Amino acid sequence: MLDFDCCCPRRKEGIVLRKLGGEAILYDPGQKKAHVLNATALTIWELCSGEVSVRQIEERLKGDFEIDDPLELRSDIEETLVRFHTEGILVL
């Protein structure tokens, strides 16, 4: 299991981002694969600079979106980061 409290996730180099309204498409030319992101996943992606902690991402989302359940938010962030990592577009 990953220790997200010590983690500052970083986007993989070379991923192309195209914004479409409140959503976006990420394209990985190395894998020739596209990923569609909703507004929340896009915000998470944009914050993955390698210098922002998961805790800071969580605080940013709390400020940017109406959050009903903070515990569910943290779980959703971690799930999104794991998915990005599994897809090979994020370094944890």
Residue pairs with C-beta under 8 A, 6 or more apart in sequence:
2 78
2 82
2 92
4 54
4 77
4 78
4 81
5 53
5 54
5 55
7 53
7 54
7 81
7 92
8 49
8 50
8 51
8 52
8 53
8 54
9 48
9 50
9 52
9 54
9 81
9 84
9 85
9 90
9 91
9 92
10 48
10 49
10 50
10 90
10 91
11 45
11 48
11 49
11 50
11 89
11 90
11 91
12 28
12 88
12 89
12 90
12 91
14 28
14 29
14 30
15 26
15 27
15 28
15 89
16 26
16 27
16 28
16 29
17 24
17 25
17 26
17 45
18 24
18 25
18 27
19 42
22 38
22 39
22 42
23 36
23 37
23 38
23 39
23 42
24 36
24 37
24 42
24 45
25 34
25 35
25 36
25 37
26 34
26 35
26 37
26 45
26 89
27 33
27 34
27 35
28 34
28 35
28 87
28 88
28 89
31 88
33 87
35 87
35 89
37 45
39 65
40 61
40 65
40 76
40 80
41 80
43 60
43 61
43 64
43 65
44 57
44 61
44 77
44 80
44 81
44 84
45 84
47 56
47 57
47 60
48 57
48 81
48 84
48 90
50 91
52 60
54 77
54 78
54 81
57 77
58 73
58 74
58 77
61 67
61 73
61 77
62 70
62 73
67 73
81 90
81 92
84 90
85 91
85 92
